[in-house]
Amino acid sequence: MRSKGDKYRPVATVLKEKNGVPTKLHISGKVYALVPDDYINGRKNQAGRMKNG
């Protein structure tokens, strides 16, 4: 059991990558995904991409 202030090195495994950027990682028994800023709830934010003019 770790106590407050303890340091450790988690093992990270890249599960998926796109254009050389890791998009899905497995770190310390949990899976994490990279979500771009223009995505909301798994869908692209269409309102945030308004055209000029």
Contacts in CASP RR format, 6 or more apart in sequence:
PFRMAT RR
TARGET T0000
AUTHOR 0000-0000-0000
METHOD contacts of the structure
MODEL  1
MRSKGDKYRPVATVLKEKNGVPTKLHISGKVYALVPDDYINGRKNQAGRM
KNG
2 8 0 8 1.000
10 27 0 8 1.000
10 28 0 8 1.000
11 27 0 8 1.000
11 28 0 8 1.000
12 25 0 8 1.000
12 26 0 8 1.000
12 27 0 8 1.000
13 25 0 8 1.000
13 26 0 8 1.000
13 27 0 8 1.000
14 22 0 8 1.000
14 24 0 8 1.000
14 25 0 8 1.000
15 24 0 8 1.000
15 25 0 8 1.000
15 26 0 8 1.000
15 31 0 8 1.000
16 22 0 8 1.000
16 23 0 8 1.000
16 24 0 8 1.000
17 23 0 8 1.000
17 24 0 8 1.000
21 34 0 8 1.000
22 34 0 8 1.000
23 33 0 8 1.000
23 34 0 8 1.000
24 31 0 8 1.000
24 32 0 8 1.000
24 33 0 8 1.000
24 34 0 8 1.000
25 31 0 8 1.000
25 32 0 8 1.000
25 33 0 8 1.000
25 34 0 8 1.000
26 32 0 8 1.000
35 42 0 8 1.000
38 44 0 8 1.000
38 45 0 8 1.000
38 48 0 8 1.000
38 49 0 8 1.000
39 45 0 8 1.000
END
